[in-house]
Amino acid sequence: MGPWRCLLLLPILAVALQAQQQQFMEYVERRLTLLEERISQWHDQSSRYSTELRDFKNQVLGMLETAEKEREAMRSEAESAAVRVDRLEREVDYLETQNPAPPCVEVDETLMEKQVATAKQRKNEKYTKLTDCSDTIASIRAMKILKRFGSTSGLWTKDAAGNSEKIYVFDGTANDTVYVFPRMREFTLFSATRKAARIKLPYPWVGTGHLVYDGHLYYIRQQGPFQVIKFNLANKTVVDSSVFPAEEQIPVFGLSPFTYIEMAADEEGLWAIYATKEDEKNICLAKLDPTSLDIEQMWDTPCPRENAEGAFVVCGALHVVYNTRLPSRSRVQCVFDVSGTLAPEDASLVYFPKRYGSHSGMKYSPRERQIYAWDDGYQIIYRMEMKKKLEV
């Protein structure tokens, strides 16, 4: 190809190249325009989604706030309902105590004479222990003063045979209303009785020798012969009653003239501490059947009534607490072991810390190994240090 022909082709090639460049630029512009449209569409959709998400968030927050208000309202209604239910239970308890089932408490003279004769036949017989308990008190390990409640004389205790944490309070030496606190905390923290349920007994009690044992209250009826009443604390009814088969009874403790029979419980079961004119100088002890209230065995003890203010039984051994006419320091000065394992002269002389006056009520708890005492209106717990009888 000659030079002239090459010169002629140059303009043609330039025009073709320019046309291709134009087409390429148009293609790029179309692609950019499409990309811008898609970006704009994505931006619009993102803005719409953000708005919808913000609206949904505000809606959820509103629903949560409404749900919280409804929850508070329901909680308030539940508390109000609980208060009404508690008030209704108290009213039902009150109505039940006002209309108790009529108990059968008639005195069968023939049966009473038979019981007296049987009890006298078994008097001072050797006792066969029911448990392997061989402990005795070595000393008072600690003392805790809970509060001051009620009269100078009274009794407070727990169930000696069960695991219940209820506190039973008997204010005074002649009354018919028992205060029941659900736990020790309610009894300790509140000065009034608003946290306590009230049980009105069908017959008023006398003295401070009552006992709560295995869901039942054993107490001495105030009027008439000395009648032991067994009262079911769950259904508020009298289960059984028995005239104590001991003739011409007198106050069991010289310093507590209001108590004629002291009911007690220990690891062996149920006991009655009493005194009669037949042997008015010393205290007597009887083992009772908690189901039938029959006397299983009786003992004349060497423990004098004079200057005695209280007593309790631990592992089958009677412990009598003494004081003076002008209240001084209480002490266990006489111990009588029905099994004969522990001789009175070998027992420890146990002193109680001097606090206020003299004890009007002392209840031993076999489960907790401590004594619930009522001292001149103060409620006290004595924790005891125990030892084996052979080690004393």
Secondary structure, 3 states (H helix, E strand, C coil): CCHHHHHHHHHHHHHHHHHHHHHHHHHHHHHHHHHHHHHHHHHHHHHHHHHHHHHHHHHHHHHHHHHHHHHHHHHHHHHHHHHHHHHHHHHHHHHHHHCCCCCCCCCCHHHHHHHHHHHHHCECCCCCCCCCCCEEEEEEEEEEEEEECCCCCEEEECCCCCCCCCEEEEECCEEEEEEEECCHHHHHHCCCCCCCEEEEEEEEEECCCCEEECCEEEEEECCCCCEEEEEECCCCEEEEEEECCCCCECCCECCECCCCEEEEEECCEEEEEECEHHHCCEEEEEEECCCCCCEEEEEEEEEECCCEEEEEEECCEEEEEECCCCCCCCEEEEEEECCCCCCHHHCCCEECCCCCCCEEEEEEECCCCEEEEEECCEEEEEEEEEEEHHHC
